[in-house]
Amino acid sequence: MTKTNIIFITSLLAISFSAPFAIADPKGKENWKAQKEQMKDERERMKHERKLEKEDAKKYREMEREERKERKEMEREKRKDRNEMEREERKHREEMKREDRKHYEEMRREEGKHRDEMKREHHKDKEKMEKEYKESGKGSEQGQQQREEVRKKWWKFWE
C-alpha cells in the first residue's frame, strides 16, 4: 500500500465518523462541507501523485530498457573482440605450424644431403682402399712378374 492510499483511507474514515454529527449540529454541517472540500482536494492531490508515480515508473522502465540495450551492445562488442582474438590466435598457430613444417623439411633435406655426402665419402674411401689393395703388390717383384705375364699373353693373342 502506498502512502497516498493510506492517507486517503484515513481521511475517509475521519469523514465517515464526523458526518452523522454534522447533521445534528449546524456548524458541524459547515465543518462537514469543509471536510468534503478537503477530501476532494486530497483526492486531486492523490491523483496528481499517482500520475507522477506512473511517470516516474515509466521513466525508470525506459532507463532500464536503455541500460539493457547498452549491456547487450557491450556484450556484442566483447564477443566480437573475443572472436577477433580467437581468429588472430588461430592464424598465429597455423603460421607457427607452417614454419615448423618448413623447418622440419629443411632439417630432413640437410640430413639427407649430409647422409648422401657421407655415403659418397665412404664410397670414395672404399674405392681408394680397394685400389690401394690391388696396387699393393705392384711395386714388388711379384707384381712385376704378373704384369709381364699378362703382357706376354696379349702379345701372343695379337700375333
C-alpha positions in Angstrom: 0.0 0.0 0.0 1.3 3.4 -0.9 1.5 6.4 1.3 -1.2 8.2 -0.7 -3.6 5.3 -0.3 -3.1 5.2 3.4 -3.8 9.0 3.7 -6.9 8.7 1.5 -8.3 5.8 3.6 -7.7 7.6 6.9 -9.4 10.8 5.6 -12.4 8.7 4.5 -12.7 7.2 8.0 -12.4 10.6 9.6 -15.3 12.0 7.4 -17.5 9.0 8.0 -17.2 9.4 11.7 -17.9 13.1 11.7 -20.8 13.1 9.1 -23.6 12.0 11.4 -22.7 14.7 13.9 -22.7 17.3 11.2 -26.4 16.8 10.5 -27.3 17.5 14.2 -25.0 20.5 14.5 -25.4 23.4 12.1 -21.7 24.3 12.5 -20.9 20.7 12.0 -22.6 20.9 8.6 -20.2 23.6 7.6 -17.3 21.6 9.0 -18.6 18.6 7.1 -18.6 20.7 3.9 -15.1 21.9 4.6 -14.0 18.3 5.2 -15.7 17.3 2.0 -13.8 20.0 0.2 -10.6 18.9 1.9 -11.3 15.3 0.8 -11.9 16.5 -2.8 -8.6 18.4 -2.7 -6.9 15.3 -1.2 -8.3 13.1 -4.0 -7.0 15.6 -6.6 -3.6 15.6 -4.9 -3.5 11.8 -4.8 -4.4 11.6 -8.5 -1.6 14.0 -9.2 0.8 12.0 -7.1 -0.3 8.7 -8.8 0.2 10.4 -12.2 3.7 11.5 -11.1 4.4 7.9 -9.8 3.3 6.5 -13.1 5.6 8.9 -15.0 8.5 8.0 -12.7 7.8 4.3 -13.2 7.7 4.9 -17.0 11.0 6.8 -16.9 12.5 4.1 -14.7 11.4 1.4 -17.2 12.8 3.4 -20.1 16.1 3.8 -18.2 16.2 0.0 -17.6 15.5 -0.6 -21.3 18.3 1.7 -22.3 20.7 0.0 -19.8 19.8 -3.4 -21.2 20.4 -2.2 -24.7 23.8 -0.8 -23.6 24.7 -4.1 -21.9 23.7 -6.1 -24.9 25.7 -3.9 -27.2 28.7 -4.2 -24.8 28.3 -8.0 -24.8 28.2 -8.0 -28.6 31.4 -5.9 -28.7 33.1 -8.3 -26.2 32.0 -11.3 -28.3 33.2 -9.6 -31.5 36.6 -8.8 -29.8 36.9 -12.3 -28.4 36.1 -13.8 -31.8 38.6 -11.5 -33.5 41.2 -12.5 -30.9 40.5 -16.2 -31.5 40.8 -15.7 -35.2 44.2 -14.0 -34.7 45.3 -16.7 -32.4 44.3 -19.4 -34.9 46.2 -17.6 -37.7 49.2 -17.4 -35.5 49.0 -21.1 -34.6 48.7 -22.0 -38.3 51.6 -19.8 -39.2 53.7 -21.4 -36.5 52.7 -24.9 -37.8 53.7 -23.9 -41.3 57.1 -22.5 -40.0 57.6 -25.7 -38.0 56.9 -27.9 -41.1 59.3 -25.8 -43.2 61.9 -26.1 -40.6 61.4 -29.8 -40.3 61.5 -30.3 -44.1 64.7 -28.2 -44.2 66.3 -30.3 -41.5 65.3 -33.5 -43.3 66.8 -32.2 -46.5 70.0 -31.2 -44.7 70.2 -34.6 -43.1 69.6 -36.3 -46.4 72.4 -34.2 -48.0 74.7 -35.0 -45.1 73.9 -38.7 -45.4 74.5 -38.7 -49.2 77.8 -36.8 -48.7 78.8 -39.3 -46.0 77.9 -42.2 -48.4 79.9 -40.6 -51.2 82.9 -40.1 -48.9 82.6 -43.7 -47.7 82.4 -44.9 -51.2 85.4 -42.9 -52.2 87.3 -44.2 -49.2 86.3 -47.7 -50.0 87.4 -47.4 -53.7 90.7 -45.9 -52.5 91.3 -48.8 -50.2 90.4 -51.3 -52.9 92.7 -49.6 -55.3 95.5 -49.5 -52.8 94.9 -53.2 -52.0 95.1 -54.0 -55.7 98.2 -51.9 -56.2 99.9 -53.0 -53.0 101.8 -55.8 -54.7 102.5 -54.0 -58.0 105.7 -52.3 -56.9 107.2 -55.6 -55.8 108.8 -58.3 -57.9 105.8 -60.5 -57.8 103.6 -57.6 -59.2 106.2 -57.1 -61.9 106.1 -60.7 -62.9 102.3 -60.7 -63.0 102.3 -57.7 -65.3 104.8 -59.4 -67.6 102.7 -62.5 -67.9 99.6 -60.5 -68.8 101.6 -58.6 -71.5 103.0 -61.7 -73.0 99.6 -63.3 -73.2 98.2 -60.3 -75.1 101.1 -60.2 -77.5 100.7 -63.8 -78.3 97.0 -63.2 -78.9 97.7 -60.4 -81.4 100.5 -62.1 -83.3 
